[in-house]
């Protein structure tokens, strides 16, 4: 892994955007026009070997070009909108000398700009010294349209490399019984790729998928060469591929993804690619969500919102599927979210406030109390952490600053409004109503304030939690089904804080839905 994170302060549609990268593979997805290729450019632009003392400096990749990310492959700058000082981004890297490498646009002449390390214009300072290969869409030019393409002796592949290419060509395209008679290295001014010949066709008949795969395998093989040949100089490499899935059918896309995961580990290679393939994205999301393979694969979804690009990370496949298909899966049954509460009164009050919104929750009877729930979440006990469950606490928890500090660190706590327990909130509401109030008959015919507090006084309810619960249980039968009448009356009187609570709930649910 070379790059841990990218933070884009400003670059075209990006403003204060950031995301983490996978230790092995990072997958970037999004609809057309969401600047996926631009992100590839931001991630790869600072890398190249400029140190002439480094023997890698003289090496050339098998797939053509140099071990650097060519500016022209990624950026077509606008003289009207791409102005100097309008681009700034920072890479967090493993480089000890440049743990944070910030790049900005500076004037090249009166019309153009260039990108360079911020605050340091000395020779060679504008790059991080790691080999990079950027495979742009230019690699997909059909073989038949390149009149100058021919077999070349410029590059020789040794026996192990020949075996490597044959093995993965057959394995990824899933043609195990194919007998390859020869592998030719093909080159022209615009293309460097592999040509596969058999007893019944030669490389001139190769498909676009074979061509695309050949280019990718040559890039991987280039890093393999560096690792074997320059053990003291090669530590990590960066392979960046635009639209990796193009020309490959779904099963081959999966095989290629599996192979790239293996190559990443074997050759100290961080791989970043863009894709529109739902097949690939579903597979990548499975790896991303696996606890055993944590952080190896990261999926980043870019979304255009008004005029800005929004970065979504750690989202579920269903979310990406909806966005790319422009559909809504919300009409299909969704998994209910397990919900814990401090006690039965908390559950009743929460359901009464949420009304139909509570249908998305599955309540489990596990009344452990506030401190116990916090301890379970802190220890990451399965079933009690985000996004496995929601834990709802009484409003009186806000009085304890220590507890609130712990809750603020977690993602799955919900605090009832009102600043007190449900039973005391309702007792206070009823106690403040005069005996002549219409609410008594509204709740239950001939119900009265005298009857309401005949067993437990208001002060006893405030002072004794157990008596408060006993009072609640003795009265709930008069308050409508599931106490909806009394809760509705209380909510109407406290509509402002209830509205804020509903908004907090909806915001929390949105975060959970992203994980489903």
Buried (B, 14 or more C-beta within 10 A) or exposed (E): BBBBEBBBBBBBBBEEBBBBBBBBBBBBBBBEEBBBBBBBBBBBBBBBBBEEEBBBBEBEBBBBBBBBBBEEBBBEBEEEEBEEEEBBBBBBBBBEEBEEBBBBBBEEEEEEBBBBBBEEEEEEEBBBBBBBBBBBEEBBBEBEEBEEBEBEEEBEBEEEBEEBBBEBBBBBBEBEEEEBEEBBBBBBEEBBBBBBBBEEEBBBBBBBBBBBBBBBBBBBBBBBBBBEEBEEBBBBBBBBBBBBBBBBEBEBBBBBBBBBBEBBEEBBBBBBBBBBBBBBBBBBBEBBBEEEBEEBBBBBBBBBEEEEBBBBBBBBBBBBBBBBEEEEBEEEEEEEBBBBBBBBBBBBBBBBBBEEBBEBBEBEEBBBEBEEBBBBBEEEEEEBBBBBBBBBBBBBBBEEEEBEEBBEEBEBBBBBBBBBBBBBBBBBBBBEBEEEEEBBEBBBEEBBBEEBBEEBBBEBBBEEBEBBBBBBEEBBEBBBEBBBBBBBBBBEEBEEBBEEBBEEBEEBBEEBBBBB
